[in-house]
Amino acid sequence: MTTLCYAKATCAIGIHVLMEEVGKPYDLRIVDFSKAEQKTPEYKAMNPKGKVPALIRDDGSVLTEFAAIASWLAMTNPDKHLMPTDPEGFARTLEALDFVVGTLHMLSWRVFRRPDAYSANPAEHDQLRARGKEAVLAGLEIVNEQLAGKDYMVGDFSIADAAMYYVEYWASDIAGWPLPANVQRHFDLMKTRPSVQASRKQEGVA
Ligand SMILES: N[C@@H](CCC(=O)N[C@@H](CS)C(=O)NCC(=O)O)C(=O)O
């Protein structure tokens, strides 16, 4: 059975949402970051990057990287319409997704939540956190403009929304930052989806 390698409060929750949208049976393999399980030789033998998400597929092959896993789930489940197939919709979805996984993710996780990845000097961590927060909030303002007059990031629900959800979860539920109005509206809409409710139950925030 397909297995999603998942850790609490990480970007893997976005893939969890997509697994629920797909609706096929799967296993969750919980990777405990507090025990650094992602860095064990056993985990790294499966995923040498030592990260989540990783998807172990039915044939045993492993797929990593949020964008790749999300695109693969969309393409192998066309009836779920998780990604537009017309060139413009396809490109706009990747554009929105990449801003989340390439920019907002790195700013929030590595700068705000993991300042030690940027400086070994603890005296600099508060400044890194403050700068990270500023940069994430500026990024959320960009998404806020993109969401003006729209329910979802690009037309209907897509893989870009599942990505945006995990950043909203970090910013709102974990960091407690106020979200810009359209982003808050998107976050609230996402929380009405059964897939997101399943994810929130798993996270213990249902
Ligand atoms: N580029 C990767 C990033 C994955 C990533 O950074 N995952 C974080 C959790 S949000 C992780 O596993 N961090 C573990 C660590 O750095 O030790 C992707 O898009 O999937």
The ligand as an SDF file (V2000), in Angstrom:
LIG
                    3D

 20 19  0  0  0  0  0  0  0  0999 V2000
   12.0320   20.7240   -0.8530 N   0  0  0  0  0  0  0  0  0  0  0  0
   11.3840   19.7920    0.0260 C   0  0  0  0  0  0  0  0  0  0  0  0
   11.4390   20.3470    1.4210 C   0  0  0  0  0  0  0  0  0  0  0  0
   11.0490   19.3220    2.4560 C   0  0  0  0  0  0  0  0  0  0  0  0
   11.3720   19.8310    3.8400 C   0  0  0  0  0  0  0  0  0  0  0  0
   12.1610   20.7640    4.0500 O   0  0  0  0  0  0  0  0  0  0  0  0
   10.7530   19.1760    4.8200 N   0  0  0  0  0  0  0  0  0  0  0  0
   11.0020   19.5220    6.1940 C   0  0  0  0  0  0  0  0  0  0  0  0
    9.6990   19.5580    6.9590 C   0  0  0  0  0  0  0  0  0  0  0  0
    8.6550   20.9000    6.4640 S   0  0  0  0  0  0  0  0  0  0  0  0
   11.8560   18.4460    6.8090 C   0  0  0  0  0  0  0  0  0  0  0  0
   11.6480   17.2730    6.5630 O   0  0  0  0  0  0  0  0  0  0  0  0
   12.8280   18.8450    7.6350 N   0  0  0  0  0  0  0  0  0  0  0  0
   13.6120   17.9010    8.3530 C   0  0  0  0  0  0  0  0  0  0  0  0
   14.9600   18.4110    8.6910 C   0  0  0  0  0  0  0  0  0  0  0  0
   15.3650   19.4210    8.0920 O   0  0  0  0  0  0  0  0  0  0  0  0
   15.6260   17.7740    9.5010 O   0  0  0  0  0  0  0  0  0  0  0  0
    9.9620   19.5520   -0.4140 C   0  0  0  0  0  0  0  0  0  0  0  0
    9.3970   20.4050   -1.1230 O   0  0  0  0  0  0  0  0  0  0  0  0
    9.3910   18.4930   -0.0970 O   0  0  0  0  0  0  0  0  0  0  0  0
  1  2  1  0
  2  3  1  0
  2 18  1  0
  3  4  1  0
  4  5  1  0
  5  6  2  0
  5  7  1  0
  7  8  1  0
  8  9  1  0
  8 11  1  0
  9 10  1  0
 11 12  2  0
 11 13  1  0
 13 14  1  0
 14 15  1  0
 15 16  2  0
 15 17  1  0
 18 19  2  0
 18 20  1  0
M  END
$$$$
